[in-house]
């Protein structure tokens, strides 16, 4: 029989110092991911606290930690409670963070019609389904599509001190100018009023505690984008493009704008990358190919994923039931889930590296 008296917390920590987080390139003990160690005879229990609920390497790290502890003499059983605590973005001295919100993720595009809002909605839902607290802010003021895509059409209420109360759909908190207008009323405002409304959405909303606030931007590099980067510290930007040259040129302009104002580019999503025929499974690259990859290499940022043209994605958005929510086991939903995992991992690297 093994001598269990020599199993100590120190030995457990020593063993786990050899287990690395592949994304952060540091060991689990240094990163303070190992907590609540208990020893009961030959059984060792502890918590593995990840930096995001959407960690793509969760199973790999859990298996490595279990193997390391089982190698300690006398240990026969290892019980690991895998949980997550999303880190808060680093502070920027001249900008005031939104209270209660740990990370702000802008979803941007250089031009309209590339599916930016589709990506923003499914990114927010994928992060939420992984277990994070998520909000979705729609500041695409001239083309607010979040109410339709999230399937909610209600008026926004306010507190006594005139702070806006977000609506909620599919577990995600929502704010959009679309909740303040009917579907046929255009917003005919000049720049100063646009900037004022964006600032209100950033400063006067009762979000509560959120791990991530996903912000759906209008296309281009105009007043809303400038107001955003001048008002709050953005954790990073996800750039959405389609493969054809005209979209890529505009996407590169957007990437360059955010780079110049020192906002990290979390990565690129190539939307409408190809069409797979539902009858013969033949793949057709309608909008050319390889543009997202070339742009990611040019700016040294990850290509987060390639989203195909698919009826399920379009129908889900039109019906207020995005594919991540309505068909979570579909290939298309899994692509968005993988994109969300990569975004969360990139944020962890930015904040902890």
N, C-alpha and C positions, 0 to 999 in steps of 0.2 A: 504494500500500500504506500502511496506517495505521501510525503510529509507536507501537509498543507500549511503548517505554521510559518513556512518561509515565503508564502505568497503575500506580498505587500503592495500597497498603492505605488510605492516607489518603483518596484519591479514592473508593475503594469505600465507606468508612465515611461520607464526606460525602454520597454518593448515597443511602445507606440511612437517613440521618437524616431523609429526607423520607417514609419509609414508616412508617405508623402501625399500631399494634395497635388495631383498632377497639374492643375490649373495654376495654382499659386506658387508651386515649386518650393514649398516649405512643409515641415512635418506637422502632424496633427496637434502635437503638444505645444509647439511654439505658437501655432495659430489659435490656441485656447479652444480647440474643438472637442477636447476630451474633458468631460465633467461628471460629477456625481458617481465616482468609483466606489463600489461596495464589494466586499469579499465575504462569501458565505461558504465556508468549507472549501470545496474544489471548484466552486462557481464564482466567476467574476462578472459583475454587471457594471455598465457605465453608459453614459449618454454620448453620442457622436453628434455634435452640434454643427451643422453645415451652414454655409454663408447664404444659401438660398434654398427654398423649397423645390425649385426647379433644377436642382443640380444634376447634370447629365452623367456624372461619375459616382452617383450615390452608391450603387450596388458594388462597384469596384472598390471604393474606399471601405465600405462596411466589410467586405470579404477580406481585404488586406488587414484590417484592424483585428478581425476575429482570428485570422491565422497567426498574427504576431503574438496575441495574448495566449492562444492555445499552446504556443511553443514554450511558455514559461513552465518550468518543472512543477508538477502538482496540479496544474489547471486542467480540468476535464470538461468544463462547460463555460461558454461565454454568452451573455445576454446583452445585446446592444440595442439601446433605444435611440433610433435615428430621428433627429428633429432638426430644426433650422432656426436661425436668427439672422435676418437680413441686416447687413451693416448699413449705417447711415453714410451718405455721401460726405466727402470732405467739405469743410466750410470754405467759402470764398469771402474774404474780408469785406469787399465793397458791395456784396449782394446779400439780401435777406432771404433765407430759405423759407418755404411755406411750412408753418408750424404743423408738426405731427407727420410730415411726409419725409420718408427716408431717402427716396430716390425719384428723380424726375427723368422720364425717357421721352424725348421728342421723336415723333415719326414724321419724316420730311420727304419731300420730293421736289425735283427741279421743275416739273411740269404737271399739269393735271391729267387725269385719265389713266394713271398707272396703277391704280388700286391701293393707294396709300391708306385710305380709311379702312379698307378690307384687312390690310395687314395690321393696322392699329387695333381694330376690334378683336381680331383673333389672337394677337399678341397679349392683349389685356386679359382675355378669357383664359388663355393657356397658363399665364402666370397665376391667375386666380384659382384655376382647377388644381394647380400644383400645391396650393395651400397658402399662398401669399394674400395679403390684403391689398386690393388693387382699386384704383380709381381711373376713370377715362375722361379726359378733358378735351372737348371739341372746340378748337379755336379756328377752324376752317369756316370763318364767319359768313362768307358769301356762298358757300356750298355745304351747309351742315348736314351730313348724312348719318350721323351717329344715332339719332332717334329712330330712323327707319331700320337701320341695320341691327339695332339692339331691341327692336320691337316694343318701344315704349313711347307713348304720346300723352304726356301729362304736363301740367304747368308746374314750374318751379316755385316752391314756397320759400319764404324768408323768415328769419328770426326777428324778434322785436328790435334788435339793433341792426337790421337790414343786411344780415349775412345770409347768403344763399345756402339752401339745404339741398344737397345732391339727391337726385332720384337714384333708383337702384334696379338693375336688371341682370339676371344670370349671375348674381353674386358680386357684381362690379358696380361701384358708385359712379354716377354720370352727371356731367354738366355740359350743356350745349346751348348755343343761341337758338338752335332749332326748337327747344322747349319753350321759347319765348315768342315764336312766330308760328303762324299756320304754314302749311306746306307750300302754299302758292304766293306767300308774301316775300318779296325780295328785300334784302338789307341794302339800302342805298345810302351808304355812309362814306364820308371822306376819311382820310388817314387819322386825324386827331381823335375822332370818335371811335374808330377801330382800336387805336392804342388805349383809349380810356376803358373800353369794354374788356380788352385782354387783361389789363391791369386789375380790373374788378374781379375777373375770373381767377386771377392768380392770388389775390390778396383777401378777397371777401367771400370765401366759401368755407363752410363747416365740413371739411373732409373727415375729421377725426384722425385716427391713426392709420397710416397706409405704409406698406412696404414699397410700393411702386405707384407713381402717377404717370400713366401713359398720356401723352399730349399729341393729339392729331392736329398737325399744322396745315394751313393752306399751302397750295403749291407755290413754288418760287422762293424769292428772297426779299419779301416786302416788309410792310409795317408790323404785321403780327409777329414775324420771326425776330425782327430787331427789338421789339418791345419785350418779347420773351427773354432773349439772351441778356438784355440790359436790366431786367427786373429780378430774376431769380437765378440761382446757380443750377444749371442743368447738369445732371449726371452724365448724359450722353445722348447721341442722336443715332437713330436707325434710318438709313437712307433707302428709299424704295425707288426702283427703276424697272423698266422693261428692257429687253435686250437690244432694241433697235437704236441706231446711232443718235437720232434726234432726242430720244429720251435720255440717253447716256450723257450727251453733252450738257443737258440741263441738270442732270443729277450731279455731275462733276462740279458745276457752279455752286450748287447747294452745299456739297461737301467742302468746297474751298471756303465758302462763307463761314461755316461753323468752325472750320479749322483756324481761320484767321482770328476769330473771337475766342479761341482756346477752349472750345467745347469738344470733348472727345467723341470721335466717331466710333460707335459700338460695332457697326458693320453695315453691310449692304444686303438687301433682299431683292432678288431678281424675280419680279412677278410676271405672270403670263409667259413663262419661259418656254413652254411648248404645249401642244395640244395632243392628247392621246385619244384616238378614236375609240369610242365605247363599243364599237361593233367588231373592229379588227385588231385593236390594240396597237395600231401603227402610230408612231410618234412623229408629229410634224412641227417643225420650229417656225411658226408663223412669223414671228418678229425677229428673225435671225437668231444667232446663238453666241454664247461666250462673252457677251458684253459686260455682264455683271462681274465675271471672273477677271476680265482685263482691268476693269475699274478698281476692283479690290486690290489687285496687284500693284496698280499704278500708285494708289494712295496708302498702300501697306495697311489695309484694314481687312477684316475677315469677310468672306462671302457667307452670310448667315444661312442662306437657303435659297432654293429655286422653287417657286410656287407655280404649278401648271395652270393653264386655262381649264376650268372644270365646271360643269353645270352645278354641281353640289355647292361650290363656293358662291356662285352667282345667285342661285336660288335661295340659299341660306341667308345671304345678305338682304335680298329683297323681302323675305318673309319675316325678318326680325329674329331669325334663328341661325346665327353664324355656325359654320361647319364644326368648329371646335366644340361648340355646345350641343349641336343637334346630332352630329355623327362623329363622336370622339374617337371611334375605332377606325375611321376611314383613313386611307393613305394621305389625303389632303390635310386632315386634322393633325396627323402625326408629323407632317412637315412643319406646321405652325408650332406644335409643341416642341419640336427640336430647335426651332428658331428662338422660342422663348427661353429654353435652357441655355442656349449659347449667349443670349443677351444677358441673362442673370449671371452667367459665369464671367462674362466680360466686365460687368459691374464689380464683381468681387475682386477681379484682378486690379481694376483701376483704384479701388478703395483700400486694398490690403497689400498691394505689392510695394 
